[in-house]
Amino acid sequence: MVERPLKIELDERTAVRLATAAAAASLSVEAYVIEVIKAALPPPGVAEDAAPFDPADPRTEAAKLYQREQALIALAEYDRTGVSFPLEDVLRDVRLDLEARLASKA
């Protein structure tokens, strides 16, 4: 990762709040700011994640990471092949599979 100096000037009240939040998270101020920025930025290629102003995302961090990784893999595969599947076809196949599984249990 290329590190570039970034200078952010905060008023005293905000600086104190930031230091308090960082201490509560057991992080340095710099590490805490990095985590806040990472959480606020949408991951590349994934539009389904909640925006910073949306309600809290109920997914675990592991689930979000897995979904982001899978989305990036799918995007790379599409970029490589140009092959995609219409949503209607995928949903139809999922519904048919679900109905078949439910019917087999009856």
C-alpha positions in Angstrom: 0.0 0.0 0.0 1.3 3.4 -0.9 1.2 5.7 2.0 0.6 9.3 1.4 0.5 11.9 4.3 -2.9 13.2 4.9 -3.4 16.2 7.2 -6.8 16.7 8.8 -7.4 19.7 11.0 -10.0 19.1 13.7 -11.5 21.5 16.2 -10.6 20.7 19.8 -14.0 19.3 20.7 -14.0 16.9 17.7 -10.4 15.9 18.4 -11.3 15.0 22.0 -14.3 13.0 20.8 -12.1 11.2 18.3 -9.5 10.4 20.9 -12.2 9.1 23.3 -13.7 6.8 20.6 -10.3 5.5 19.6 -9.4 4.7 23.2 -12.7 2.9 23.7 -11.9 0.8 20.7 -8.4 0.2 22.0 -6.9 1.7 18.9 -4.6 4.6 18.2 -6.3 7.7 16.8 -4.8 7.0 13.4 -5.9 3.3 13.3 -9.4 4.3 14.5 -9.7 6.9 11.7 -8.6 4.4 9.1 -11.3 1.9 10.4 -14.0 4.6 10.3 -13.0 5.5 6.7 -12.9 1.9 5.6 -16.4 1.3 7.1 -17.8 4.4 5.4 -16.5 3.7 1.9 -18.4 1.2 -0.3 -16.3 -1.7 -1.4 -15.4 -1.7 -5.1 -18.0 -3.4 -7.4 -20.5 -4.0 -4.7 -23.6 -1.7 -4.6 -25.6 -3.8 -2.1 -23.9 -2.7 1.0 -25.6 -0.2 3.3 -24.6 3.4 2.9 -23.3 5.2 6.0 -26.7 6.9 6.6 -28.7 3.6 6.3 -29.8 1.7 9.4 -27.2 -0.7 10.9 -26.4 -3.6 8.7 -27.3 -6.9 10.5 -24.7 -9.0 8.7 -21.6 -10.0 10.5 -18.2 -8.7 9.3 -17.4 -12.2 8.2 -20.6 -12.4 6.1 -19.9 -9.0 4.6 -16.4 -9.9 3.7 -17.5 -13.2 2.1 -20.2 -11.5 0.1 -17.7 -8.8 -1.1 -15.2 -11.5 -2.1 -17.8 -13.5 -4.0 -19.1 -10.4 -5.7 -15.6 -9.5 -6.8 -15.0 -13.0 -8.1 -18.2 -12.9 -10.0 -17.4 -9.5 -11.5 -13.9 -10.7 -12.5 -15.5 -13.8 -14.2 -17.9 -11.6 -16.0 -15.1 -9.2 -17.1 -13.1 -12.3 -18.3 -16.0 -14.1 -20.2 -18.7 -11.5 -20.8 -21.2 -14.3 -19.7 -24.1 -13.2 -17.4 -27.4 -14.8 -16.4 -30.7 -12.9 -16.4 -32.0 -12.5 -12.9 -35.4 -13.8 -13.9 -33.8 -17.1 -15.1 -31.8 -17.5 -11.9 -34.8 -16.8 -9.7 -36.9 -19.2 -11.7 -34.3 -22.0 -11.3 -34.0 -21.3 -7.6 -37.8 -21.4 -7.2 -38.0 -24.7 -9.2 -35.3 -26.3 -7.1 -36.9 -25.2 -3.9 -40.3 -26.5 -4.9 -38.7 -29.9 -5.9 -36.9 -30.1 -2.6 -40.0 -29.3 -0.6 -42.1 -31.8 -2.7 -39.5 -34.6 -2.0 -39.9 -34.0 1.8 -43.7 -34.3 1.7 
